[in-house]
Each structure stands twice: as structure tokens, then as C-alpha cells.
Amino acid sequence: MVQVKFDKDGLIPCVVQDFITKKVLTVAYMNKESLEITLKEKTTCFWSRSRQKLWRKGETSGNVQHVVRIVSDCDNDALVCEVIKDGPACHLGTDSCFNNIIYNSEQSEFSIDALYGLIQVRKTEKKEGSYTTYLFEKGKEKILKKVGEECTEVVIGAMKDSKEETIFEISDLAYHILVLMVEMGISVDEIKTELASRHVVDKKFKQEVMK
């Protein structure tokens, strides 16, 4: 095994990355013992600098991170740990700890995952004047009402055969659906997994309702 280099405090920084989406989830630290536990148990274990103790990710929250691969940098003094996670990576309940945009160039690529993460932040960290925060404060009934309204607007735009209006309304609908997903704790990955399990192009699926 590669001999990693710990710093003067016996620690090495570890960037945790989602193996599937490649999104950076968090940055933590490991010491020799926590790295050995991670390698043995195949789930992430870190050293908490604030509490000065070992910290098995998910031991209280259930949001365990299953290790797929660990690589070190060219100097062997930093790690990247690729994981498949069971739940949110951040203690705030967001998918990733990295959601606060400091700079975003015009060339920055938009993604549904990034938008979902920002919506998660608006739910956990209330921002005055934010429409998204307003929806969460009003609750699921208000969010569902907006989803219903936007569905109707999509139909109206399409019936008018207006491509521009339909694009606009579909975008509104997609945003409000993401808000509903965050409200109900449904992740983008869960939707992707559900779609991937179906042959949606050629076959219609209907959920069985248990009575």
C-alpha cells in the first residue's frame, strides 16, 4: 500500500467525492487509525479535530458512505475518497457541504444537481426575501398548489403551440418539482435510479397502490 504522509498533527486531508455523480461532498481529516478503519470496514471514518475523537460517518445519522476507491495525490499528503452514500453528506441535511457560490463565471455549467443543492440550502438556511425559502415556510400544501398551477401552465403553453412559452413553463414546473422533492426528502439520484430501472421509452409504468 502507498505510504501516505501525515502532517505534524498526525492528520491527512481527505476530499470525499460521490463515485456516481463526481460531486465533491465534503472535506475531512483522517489519522492513521481512522484510515485503517476505513480500509478495513469499507466505510468512511474520520478524525474530528473539534471533538478530538474518531468519527464514523453515519454512525448516528445513518448516512453511511461506502468506499469505492481511495487515491492519494502526487506527494501522498492528501486523499480523495470516492464513495456511494446512503444519504446527505452535510450535517445541514444537504447532499453536499459545498453549496455556497462565491464566484460563478458565465462559462460555468448548469446542472440539476447544483440547483437541487442550492434549494436544499434555502430550506436549511433561511434567506430573507428568497422565494424558495418562502415556499418552504408555507409548507407542502403551498408547494403542491404551485406544482399544480405550473402543470396547467405547461398544458396551456403547449395547446397554444408556443414553443417559447412552453419552455418557460416547463422550467417553472421543473423548479417547483425540485422544491417538492427537497421538502419530501427525495433526492435527484433516487429519481435517476427509478428511471434507470424502467424501460420508460417503450412501456408505460403505473405504481401499484396497496389497499
Secondary structure, DSSP 8 states (H G I E B T S, - for coil): -------TTS-EEEEEEETTT--EEEEEEE-HHHHHHHHHHSB-EEEETTTTEEEETTTTT---EEEEEEEE-TTSS-EEEEEEESS-SSTTS-S-S----S---TT----HHHHHHHHHHHHHS--TT-HHHHHHHH-HHHHHHHHHHHHHHHHHHHHTT-HHHHHHHHHHHHHHHHHHHHHHT--HHHHHHHHHTS-TTT---------
